[in-house]
Amino acid sequence: DIHGLIHAARRYLEAGAFDFSVLLSVVAAEIATRRFAIERYLALGVSKNKLEAYESDYKFSMLLNVEIFVLTPSDMKPDRDLIGRVNRARDMRNDYMHEGKSIKDKATAYGVMGDAFNYIKYIDKVRKHLAPEVNPCSKTESAGD
């Protein structure tokens, strides 16, 4: 669960494992972004089979920097500064994963975790706003109970 990952990131941060805190924070943001994008694609009529066929093409960078702006309602576009901070966090995660560059600063790791948490809250807010559109059958199906 996404919020469980943020909770684990906080525990790692408190234990001084800054790298793992950043890693889990960014993974949580990536999962939230991917889930949101898939929900929106399906709500907009994209075939589930086609989405599965192209699943490996959904890079976090593309979803975060392009698709999130395309898939959100015009009155709920993400804050570009927050997206920029999540991008920097993604870069830190990639530097750690691919080059072994450690996060040595607690404040940096704390900032990444906070940015990821705020970004996930934003995604949750948009998902809640769009919920009837994302799952248009939910009321009909429950009405038959």
Secondary structure, DSSP 8 states (H G I E B T S, - for coil): -HHHHHHHHHHHHHTT-HHHHHHHHHHHHHHHHHHHHHHHHHHTT--HHHHHHTGGG--HHHIIIIIHHHHS-GGG---HHHHHHHHHHHHHHHHHHHH------HHHHHHHHHHHHHHHHHHHHHHHHHHHHHSTTHHHHHHT-
